[in-house]
Amino acid sequence: MNIDMITAAAARLKGHARLTPMLSSPALDKIAGKRVLVKAECLQHTGSFKFRGGWSAVSALDDTTRKNGVIAFSSGNHAQGVAAAARAFGVPAVIIMPADAPILKIEGTRDLGGEVVLYDRASGENREQIGADLAMQRGLTLIKPFDEPQVIAGQGTCGLEIAQQAADAGVSNADVLVCCGGGGLTAGIALALEAKAPRLCVHPAEPEGYDDVARSLISGQRERNAVEAGGLCDAILTPSPGEITFPILARLCGPGIVASEDEALRAMALAFRHLKVVAEPGGAIALACALFHSDKIESDTIIATISGGNVDPKVFEAALKTL
């Protein structure tokens, strides 16, 4: 993985991905006690940053391989990103999703033309094995959600935008908090900033109970979560950091920061009130860390990603009740 792959992905994404805004609010600055800038990837196509990686991976395939179709496994956001890219190229997409994924994400994937195959992650069904079997049976190309170089490169284009937008805002020194599951977005942004804005330090942001990346950065080896399902932040619940992503995170990232699910709900409500954007719990965890754990951050400026906005209406209603 290197900056050349990210800039190449940016060229393929040009005219297809949105350049999402960097938002701010004096009210959020006051809560954090620091300047807070919010990279609103919830406004990306399909409602999350995952469109970047999906398009990058699908567009990088040669025509013959791509024509056979693609397969992915995802709790919903990667599913929609890959399905949207596949539809644009006119090729089939099979998406393996947990049966307990938000219905909004399952329906959204189907609406984008994806063939959804559900599995029970709570009982230990192995999505990787299901994906491998279907890929072999149908001749499909597997696009992993985070441990895939072209996906990481696509997510890294968000980092290129952060570097430019920070410079435009007069920010040269900041801590960048990134919602982190398997580490594709975090690794991609870290690689982009290493090349384009090296004084911006990336920190993974995770929910309590699913802080495998934070623990891995401390121990120096890939740690696993005790449970893999049931948390509110479904978009970023992964067993452990990726084999490809973790060495990048270990080399480039500062310590991980963790927030509670209740803090994620409060961050969702505050983002809606003060920024007029909709965030899902996993997509709001970096903002929750910025607002409620700023004492763990040395810089006077924090850049936080809102990585997705595909939230179940009942969960969003619960978030608004925290105001």
FENDA-V991477 format. One record per backbone hydrogen bond with DSSP energy under -1.0 kcal/mol. NH is the residue of the N-H (numbers start at 1). CO is the residue of the C=O. If there is no record, write none. Layout:
NH;CO / NH;CO
//
This chain:
6;2 / 7;3 / 8;4 / 9;5 / 10;6 / 11;7 / 12;8 / 13;9 / 14;10 / 16;13 / 17;13 / 20;18 / 23;38 / 29;25 / 30;26 / 31;27 / 32;28 / 33;29 / 35;300 / 37;302 / 38;23 / 39;304 / 40;21 / 41;39 / 41;306 / 43;40 / 44;41 / 47;44 / 48;45 / 49;307 / 51;48 / 52;49 / 54;50 / 55;51 / 56;52 / 57;53 / 58;54 / 59;55 / 60;56 / 61;58 / 66;62 / 67;63 / 69;66 / 70;92 / 71;141 / 72;94 / 74;96 / 80;76 / 81;77 / 82;78 / 83;79 / 84;80 / 85;81 / 86;82 / 87;83 / 88;84 / 89;85 / 91;86 / 94;70 / 95;115 / 96;72 / 97;117 / 99;119 / 101;98 / 105;102 / 106;102 / 107;103 / 108;104 / 109;105 / 110;106 / 111;107 / 112;108 / 113;110 / 114;109 / 115;93 / 117;95 / 119;97 / 124;121 / 125;120 / 130;126 / 131;127 / 132;128 / 133;129 / 134;130 / 135;131 / 136;132 / 137;133 / 138;134 / 139;135 / 140;135 / 141;69 / 143;71 / 148;146 / 152;148 / 153;149 / 154;150 / 155;151 / 156;152 / 157;154 / 158;155 / 160;156 / 161;157 / 162;158 / 163;159 / 164;160 / 165;161 / 166;162 / 167;163 / 168;164 / 169;165 / 170;167 / 171;166 / 174;199 / 175;301 / 176;201 / 177;303 / 178;203 / 180;205 / 187;183 / 188;184 / 189;185 / 190;186 / 191;187 / 192;188 / 193;189 / 194;190 / 195;191 / 196;192 / 197;193 / 200;197 / 201;174 / 203;176 / 205;178 / 206;257 / 208;259 / 210;207 / 215;211 / 216;212 / 217;213 / 218;214 / 219;215 / 220;216 / 225;239 / 234;232 / 236;233 / 237;234 / 242;182 / 246;242 / 249;245 / 250;246 / 251;247 / 252;248 / 253;249 / 254;202 / 257;204 / 259;206 / 264;260 / 265;261 / 266;262 / 267;263 / 268;264 / 269;265 / 270;266 / 271;267 / 272;268 / 273;269 / 274;270 / 275;271 / 277;271 / 280;308 / 284;280 / 284;281 / 288;284 / 289;285 / 290;286 / 291;287 / 292;288 / 293;289 / 296;293 / 297;294 / 302;35 / 303;175 / 304;37 / 305;177 / 306;39 / 309;47 / 311;309 / 316;312 / 317;313 / 318;314 / 319;315 / 320;316 / 321;317 / 322;319 / 323;320
//
